[in-house]
Amino acid sequence: MKFKLTPYHSNLFKDKERLSGFYEGILEYAEYFDDLKNDEGLINKVVYDLGCGGGVLTYFAALYFQGIIGFEKESKISSYAGENLKDYDNVLIINEDVLNLEGLNKADILICEMLDTALIDEEEVLALNHFLDFKEDNAIVIPKEVVNFAEPLNMDRFNICWEDNDSKPNYEILGPSIIYSQIDLNERIDEDFTTNIELTFYKNGIFNGIKITTVTLITDNIVLGPTPMFNPPLLIPVEEVNVSKGDIINLKLSYKMGGGIESIETLII
């Protein structure tokens, strides 16, 4: 199937690893609910796709489930989604900011594609929190969990930057990667995040940054790591400190999920 997309959404479409992960996740739940199929071969479940873009994930869900509503606030890409999926009677595309919507019927499945590392620059956090009031008690959220890792660096940047195909900052890893947070997307997300990270160093050097890497659990069985258009690792500068092998430093890290990288703050304590 061909999709009409904006240049940005076209780049998302080309990220085959990302698309495959979400498709396999939707398929896994479709197979789980296979006994609920109606006479048309569709599963009697209501699916909401929050921030559906051009409707690619909406299309995946429409292959298996009876009622799909895609919400997209950007009018241009919303019109593309409507055009892309016009032949599917079980799909409705709504051009509206989901934060303005109230009084909706409850959904059985929420698809909410979280594209940004640690959810720091992820507007979908607000959307998902809003829609948790419009889901059945036993509803499923795709993806189900976000796991964030941090590792200490010596890096050549003095500003926050992503590591992706367009940016290849130079850095040296000074210590092991540790899990510093796990976020259950089936629960309300506390947007104001603060934690103390205990960093251990396995070599001498100048510590002046951390690298955050996010791994997403689409389901219990499908784990999606950083891809070209999905959760690129984030490099964050910190106060410069000379360290030796075996040293331990406690770093306070805080940010607002959905608040953008400008909300990031670090402090060695």
Helices and strands as residue ranges (DSSP letters): H 7-14, H 16-32, G 34-36, E 43-50, H 56-62, E 65-71, H 75-84, E 91-94, G 98-100, E 107-111, G 117-119, H 124-131, G 132-134, E 135-142, E 145-155, E 161-162, E 171-173, E 178-184, E 192-200, E 205-217, E 223-224, E 234-243, E 248-256, G 261-263, E 265-268
